[in-house]
């Protein structure tokens, strides 16, 4: 049995925390270097990476374009978070929290910065009047599930994903703790999707776009190589929903944007024109 860790009276950061992404972990905010962000020709400028949070926004933008909203044309610039690009002065100016995705809307005289993936989804939905009911119970239910995802996914990513896939050593207690919570969340969705087509009802909304990259990816075996470990085959209603959304043409397109891993045919590191995805 290893020696039990005894927290010191005052914590000080270790020289290295170990594990994947250890080189970019730090206990302070703010920029680490000066670098301006590029600006393209379209009204919307997205700075991102095809993580589950980044994919939410590119799916939304491609869905808007599929509906004919030409004002949703966008430039998607690659932010290499493993290299610390999110700590540049230009990126921090857009998102002080140094997390992708971040969006700048330059369609008006005064540019608008929007950060946090859920905030970006709401901003775009309201700007274009799509994928978010205008009022009443339907809007409330959509917002319920959007904020459910925003509050729940850190247990999946920063909790289960970190300790199962990225931590420098495998520890049973945190893996058990977060596997239990991940499966509980999947069961929440399983029970909801047993009786309706989409998460918030029978209409496809930003709630589905937010939840699908995380939980749809999980049941499709695309996150952390953990499908067998979590017995994701048990969640047949979630899998039905996940496969239905995965087949949408805009989702197929959106999940390619800012992608730099996996099948080379599905990687479009930067997107500046619709033809980049053809």
N, C-alpha and C positions, 0 to 999 in steps of 0.2 A: 504494500500500500504506500502510495506517495505521500510525502509530507503535506499536510493541510496548509493552504495559504492563509496567512494571518494578515489582514489589511493593516497598513501602517496608520499612524495617527493622522498624517497628512500625506495624501497621494501625490506622487511625482511621476511623470510619464516615463516609461521605459525607453531605452535606446532604440529598441525595435519591438513591436508587438507580435511579429511573426505572422505567418499565414499570407494568403493572397491579399493584395492591396495594402499590405503593411507600409509600403513606401509612401503612401499618400495620407496615412492617418496622422492627425495632429490635434492638439487640444485647444487651438485658437482658430479664429476666423480671419478673414481678410486675404488680400492677394499675396502671392509669393513672388510674382514677377510681373513686369510690365509687358503687356501685349494687347493690341487692339483687336477687336473682333471684325471679321470681314462682313461686308454688307452687299447683298446681291440686288437684283433688279425688281424683285417682287414685293408686294406690300407686307407680307409676313416673313420674318426672318427667324428661323428656328435653329437653336444651337443644342445639339443633343447627341445621343448614342442609342442604339437599338437594344437597350435594356427593357424590361417590362414597362417601366415608367415612361421611357422614351417612345416606345411603340404605341402607347395610348394616343399620343398626340398625332403621330404620323397617320395612324388609322383614321382619326377624326378628320384630318385635313383631306385625306384621299376620299373619305365618304362625302365630305362637303363638295369636293370637285365632281364626284360622281353624280351628285344632285344638280349640278350645273351652276354652282356658286363660283363664278370666275374670280371673285375677290379673295378666294381662299388659296390662290396660287402662292407658292412659297419656295423659299430657298432653305434647304436643310444642310447646315454645316456640321461637320463631324467634330465632336469634342472627345478627345482621347483621355478618359478619366484615369486610366492606369498610368498615364504620363503626367497627370496633374494639370491638364489644360483648363480645368474648371476653377483653378486658382489664379488665372490670369487677371490682370486689372480690368480688362474689358468684360470678362465674364462676371466677375464679382460686382461690377457696376450694374449688371442686369439682375443677377441673383446673389444677394449678400450671403446666402447660405451655401453657395458653391455646389449646387446639385443640378444635374440635368433632369428634365429638359427646361430650357428657358426660351421665351419667345419675345420678340419685339414687333409690335404692330406699327408700321410706318405709313399707314394709309391716310392718316390725318396730319395736320401741321405739327402737332406735338406727338412724338413717338410715345407709345405706351409699352412699358415692360410688364410681362406677366410671368411669374414663376410659381412652382408647385404644379404638378401634372393635373391635379383635380381642378385647380383654379384656371388653368389654361383651357381645359375642356368646357367649363362653365362659360368662360369668356367667349370662346368661339361659338358655342351653342347660342348664346344670347346675341352675339354680333350678327349671326346669319339666320337666326330663328329656326334652328333645326336640332333634332335629337334631344330636345329637352322640352317637355310640355310646358306651356306658358303659365298655367296656374292650377289650383285645385289639388285633389288627392294624387293625381298622376305625377305632378311635379314634385310633390313632397316625397312620394315613394322613390322616384328617381334620385332625388338628393339623399334620401336615406341610404340607398345602396352605394352611391358614390362615396359618401363619407364613411360607410362601413369599410369599403375597400381601402380608403386612405388610412384608416385607423388600424386595420387588420393586417395588411400586407407586411408591415415591419416585422411582425412575428414570423412570417414566412421567409422573408429575405434576410433581414438582419439577425433573426433568431435561428430558424431551422437551416436556411441556406448557408449561413455563416458556419455554424458548428458542424453541419454534416459535410459540407463541401470545401470550405475555405480555411477553417481554423488550422493552426499548425499541428494540432494533435486531436485525435478523436476522444471526446469525453462523454461518457454515457449520460450523466445527469442532464446537461443542457440539450443533448440530442433527444433524449426521452421527453424532456419538458416541451420542446418546440415541435417535435413530431406529434405529440398529443394535441397541441393547440392547432397545428396545421390541419390535422384530420378533423378536429371539431369544426373548424371553419368550412372545410369541404362538405361536412355533413349539413351545416347550415344551408349552403347552396343546394345540396342534393334535395333537401326537403322542400325548398322553395321552388326549384325547377321541376319538381314532380307534377306540378299543377299549372305551370304557365310556360309560355314559349321563351320569354326573355326574363331577365332578372327582376325588372320593375313591373312586369306585366306582359301584355301581348304586343308591345311596341319596342322596337330596338332603340336604345338610348345611349347617352354617354355613360350610364352605369355599366352597360355591357362592355363598352370600349375600355373602361377603367379596369374591370374585373377580369376580362378575358386574358390579357397578356400574362397575368399572374396565375390564376386558378385554372383557366383553360389550358395554359401551357403546362401546368402541373399534371392534369389528368391526361394530357396527350404525351406525357413523358418527355417534355422539352425543358424541364427545369431541374438542375442539380443531379441528373441521372438518378432520380429518387423514386421513379414510378413504382418499381417492384417493392422497394422498401416501405412505401406508404400504401401499398395495395390500392392503387388508384382505380383499378378495375371495378372496385366496389361502388363507385359513384357514377352509375350509368346515366342518370339524368343530366349530371354536369357534363359528361362526355358527349351526350347528344347535343347539348347546347354549344359546347366548345367546337365540335366538328361543324355545326351549322354556321357558326360565325367564321370559322377558319376558311370556309368555302366562298365567302363573300369576295367579289373581285377587288373591292377597295381595301379589304383586310389583307389580301394576298399582296397587293401593291405596298400598302403602308408598312407592313412588317419587314420589307426589304430595305427601307430607307435608314441610312446611318448604320447599317449592319456590316460588321467586319469579321464575323466568325461564322462557322458552319458551312453549308453548301455554297461554293463560290457563285453559283448561278442565282442565288438569293441575296447577294451582297451588292448594295448600292451605297457606298460610303457617303456620297453627297448627292443631293437631288436639287437641281436648279431648273429643270424643265420636265414636263410630263413624259417626254420621250426618253428620259433617263431610265424609266421603269419599263420601257417596252422591249 
